[in-house]
Amino acid sequence: MLTNDYSAKLLDLEEVIIKKVEKFEDVQHIYIELPRKEHRCPNCKSVTNQIHDYRMQAVKDIPFGRNTILYLRKRRYSCPCCGKRFFENNSFLSRYCRATKRMILSVIESFRKLQPASEIAAQFNISPTTAIRYFDCINYGAGALPEVLSIDEFKGNADGQKYQTILTNPKDRKILDILPNRFEFDLIQYFSKFSEREKVKYFVTDMNPHFRNIARACFPKATIIADRYHVIRQAIWAMERVRKNEQKRLSDQFRKYFKRSKYLLNKKREKLNEEEMNRLALMFEIAPRLADAYRIKNEFIEVMRSSSSAIGKPRLIDWLYSVEVMDLPEFHDCTRACHNWFLEIVHSMDHPWTNGFTEGCNNKTKVLKRVCFGVRNFKRFRNRILHCAN
């Protein structure tokens, strides 16, 4: 009896009586039954202790060193008043289930890790279809709108849509929701369902004009902030176009030299050693236009690092004027983007919010897609992302 009590405690099944344990190479069978007690009839509510018959049920449980199967000897009670027959109650097994509650919860919890359903199923000795069916029992609702709302798109390839939309709260670092597409009309319709849209004070986005239109339509009182990384990337891309155009005019030897040294153009100047500075000096001597592009790219980064819009706004205006008078047509797209997003760029100098957390969530989603070889069902894909993140 003492051994049985300790075994029940080790298995965390103190309410059951362990009758026998059989251990094999990769599986163990545990035969259990519940103590006999009075039950209330679900039909007429009368109390009975009359047993009609016994039935043996095999139940999968969480592995204890090896795969575990519980053989539950269930009693079926009979009501002497109405003749109703019913099974005895237990706290560890749901009706019609062939796995314990804690095993189902453990399977669902395992979906928080970035691993495919096949690996999770192998851990619990079940089929991938069964593991997915357990996970489909959960469903995440939409979160409330926060003070700072960040939006971005990512390539999900779910339910026939190439791109999905992610909404995050960069202040509290939480994913709010995953939307099935990036269409402007559908996103406006989604946000229109919220009555507390005035709660959003800051709307952070990359330089996507559709997202800006959504912000203006749904959050007219919110301050729209352009993500600094996407703004600075415009100048980096422009400098790269200059480098590619310049190296096309060079011999094979210098063209390869320029291509292999391109990482130096994006490295911070204070982190360059003497050898790297000499390599850059040689590139600038061969291609003077690249030297100008490198200089104005660094000037733009310094402008974006301004501590406030009062300082950064005149600096940005001066920078735009200086670039427009130079012979660098590769920067036309950059200056045009700065003109179109001038107000949102200036707002980014006054507020610390960026899309950094959102981009990190997108990278995690890419890993999830890769290990799962894609998730075509959007509802399952959305719940899996929210389950892993939150």
N, C-alpha and C positions, 0 to 999 in steps of 0.2 A: 504493500500500500504506500509506503514511504517513497519507494522508487517510482511508483506511478505518479505521485504528486509532483516529484521533481521533474519527471519527463514532461508532464503537462505544463509546468512552469517554463521549461526550456522551449517548448513549442509555442508558448503563449496561448495555450488552450486550456486554461485552468477549469473551465466549466465542463469539460468532457472527461470521460473515463477511458483511458488507454487500455485496450484489451491485449493487443499483441503488436510487435514491431518486427517486420521482416526487411532485412537489408540485403541488397544485391549490388552488383558492380557499379551501376550508374543510377539506380533508383531504389527508393525505400518505400515500403507499404506500411501504413500505420492504421490499425483497426481501432475504431473508437465508437463510443455510444454516449448518449446523454443520460444523466440521472433521471429516473422515472419521477414524475411529479404531476400534479393535477393541472388540467388545461381547461380553458373556457371555450365552449363550442362557438365557432364563428357564426353559426346560424341562429340558435336560440339563446345563446349567452349562458347556458347552464354549465356547471362545473362537472367534469368527469375525469376519472382515472382509469377508465376501462379501455384496454388495448384490444384493437381488432386484429392487427397482424404486424409483421416486421418486413422491412425491405432494405436491401443493401445498395448503397449508392457510392460510386467512386467519384471523388472530388479532388481536383488538382490544387495543390497548395504551393506557397513560395518555397524555393529550394532551401534545404538545410544541409549544405555540403553536397547534396546530390538531389536529383529530381524526387519530389515527394508527392505521394498519392495517399489521400485519406479515404478509408473505407468506412463510411458512416452507416451504422445499423440503425435505421430510422424506425421509430414507432408510428403506427397509424392508430389514432384513437377513435373510438366510437361513442357517440352521444346516446345515452339510454332514453333521452326524452324525444328527440326528433329523428334519430337514426343517422345523423350526419357523420361521415367519416372524414378525418382530417389528420395531417401530419403534425408532429410535435414542433414547437417553436425552437429556433436556435438563433444566436446572434452573429454567427460567422459565415452563414451561407444564405444568399438571397434565393427567392423562389425561382424555379426553372433554371438555375445556374449550376454549372458543373465545375466551378472554380470558387474558391473562398473569396470573401470580400476583400481581404487584405492582399490577395494575389492580384485581383483586378485593379486595386488601387496602386499596387507596386508597378504593374505594367503601365498604367497611365502615367505614373510619376517618371518612369524610365523614358517616356517620350520627351521629357525636358532636355535630354542630352541630344547632341547632334549625331545621331546614329539612325540607320534605316530600321524599318519595322522587322525585317528579317533577323537582324542581330538581337533585337529585343525579344522576338519570339523564341529564338534559340536559347536565350538565358532562362526562360520560364517553361521550356518544353511544350510550347503551343505553336500553332501555325501562324504565319504572318497575317492571314485573313482574320483570325481570331483576335490577334493583338490590335489590328486596326479597328475591328468592331468594338473592342473595349474602349479605345481612344475616342471613337465617334460618339460615345455617350456624353462627352463634355462639349460645351459650346460657350464661347466667350461673347458677351454682349459688347456694345459700343461704349467706350469710356466717355465721361463728361468732358466738355470742352474746358481746356485750361487757360491760364492767363497768357502763356506763351505757346503758340501752336506752330509746329514745324511740319512741312509737307515735302514729299519727294516721290519720285517714281523709281521702280526697279523692274527688271526683266524677270517675270515669274512664269510665263507660259502656262497659265492655268485657265481651264474652261474656255479655251479658244482665244483668249486675250493675251497678246504678247507682253504687255506691260500692266503692272498693278501699282496702286498708290499706297503709300505708307504715311500715317499721321502719328506724330510723336509729341511728347512734352519734354523739350530739352532741359527745362528747369528742374523737373523731378526725375528726368531720365527714364521715361516710361513710354512704351508703345501704346497708343490709344486705339488704333484700328487699322485694318488692312482692307482696302477697297478693291473691287474686282477689275477696275479699269482706270484710265486716266482722262476720260472724256470730260470736257468742261461742263456740259449740260448735266451729266450724271453726278458730278461732284457738287455742283450748285444745288441740285435736288437733294443730295444727301445732307448737306449742311443746313438746308432750309428746315429740316425736321427738328433742329435744336432750337429751343426757345431762349436759351441763355447765350446767344451769340455775342451779346454786348460784353460778355465776360472776357472775351479774347482781346487783349491789348496789343499783342505783338504777333505778327504773322511772318514767319521766316521761310524763305523759299530760295531755290536757285534761280537762275535767270531764264525761267520759263514763263513766257507771256500769258499762257493759259492759267497758270497758278495765280499770277497777279490779277487777272480778270476775276478769278474766283474770289480772291480776297476783297477786291473792291465791291463785288456784288453782295457777298455774304457778311463781310466784316468791315463796313464803311468807316467805323471809328478806330479800327486797329492800325497800328503803325507797321507798314510793310518793310521788311528788312531783307536786303539781298545778302546771300551767304558770301562771306569774304573770300573763301577759297575759290568759288566759281568766278568771282570778279577778278581776282589776281590771276587766275588761269587764263583769262583772255589775253593778258600781256605776255604770259609765258608762251602761249600758242603763237602769238604774233612774232616773238623773237625766234621761235623755232622755224617759222616760215621764212624769215630772213636767212637763217643759217642754211636751210635746204636750198634756197635760191642761190646763195653765194657759193656753196660747195659744188653746185652743178657746173660752175664755170672753171673749176680747178682740175688739175690732173688727178689721175687715179690715186697717187700717193697722198696728196693733200686732202682729197675727198675722204679717204678712209681715216685720215688723221682727224679731220673735223668731226666725222661721225663717231669715232671712238672717244672723243673729248667732249661730247655734247653734255655729259652729266656735270661738267665743271661750270657750265653756264647757269645751272640752277642751284649750284651749291652756294651757301652763304659766304659772302666775301670774307668775313672775319674768321671763317674756318678753312680758308685756302692756305696751303703751305707755300713755300717759296717756289718749289718745282711746278706746282699747279698754276701759280700766278705767271710764271714764265711761259707755260704752255698757252695760257689765255692771251698773253701779250703777243705771242707769235701768230695766233689766230686773228687777233685784231689788226696786226700789221698787214697780214695778207688780205683781210676783208674788213675795210674801215666801216662799211655799213653795219656789219655785225657788232662792231664796237659801239656804234650809236644805239643799236637795238638793245644791247646789253645794259647800257647806261640808263636808258629811259625805262627799261623793265625794272631795274633796281629802284629808280626814282618813284615808280608807281607803287612798288611794295612799301616804300617809306611813306607815301601819301596814305595808303590804306592802314598803316600803323598809327595814324594820328590819334591822339587821345580824345579828341572831341570833334564834332562837325564844325565848330567855330574855327578850329585850326585847319582841319582837313579840307573843308569846302573850297576856300581860296586856293589852296595848294593843288587841288584837283583841277580847278579851272585853269590855273597856270600850266599844269602838266598837259592838259588837252590842247591848249593853244600852242605849246612848244612842239608837240608831236605833229600837229596838223601842218605846221610850216616846214617840217622836215621831209626829205625825199625818202619816205618809208611807206609805200602803199600797203605793205603787209600789215600795218597797224590800223588800217581804215576800219576793219571789222571791230577791232578793240575800241576805238574811239566812238564808233557808232553805238556800240553796246553801252558804253559809259554815258553817252548822251541820252539814250532811251531809258536807262536805269539810274539816272543821276540822283534823283531824290531817294531812292531805295539804298543806293550806295552811301549817300551821306548819312542816312539813318543808321547804317551799320557801324559808323564811327562813334555813335553815342551809346550803343547798346552792346552787351557782350554776347548776345545770342547768335548761334550759328547752326548750320546743319551737320555739325561734326558727329553728334550722337546718332542722328538719323542715318548718316552714311555708314557708321559702324554697325547699325542694325541691318543695313542692306548687305554688308559684307558677311554677316552671320547668316543671313538668308541665303546667300550664294553658297556658303558651305553646306547648309541644310539641303539645298537643291542638289548639290554635287553628290553627297553621300547617299541621298535617296534616289538618285538618278531621275529627278524631277517628280513633282506632285501635280497631277492633272486636275484633281478635284479641288476647286477653289475653297470650298467651305473647310475641308480638311487641312488644306495648305494654310489658310488664315488661322485656324485654331492651333495648328502646330507652331506657327511663328509666335503667336501670343503666349502659348504654353511655354515655349523655350525662353522667351524674353522676360515675362512677368511672373 
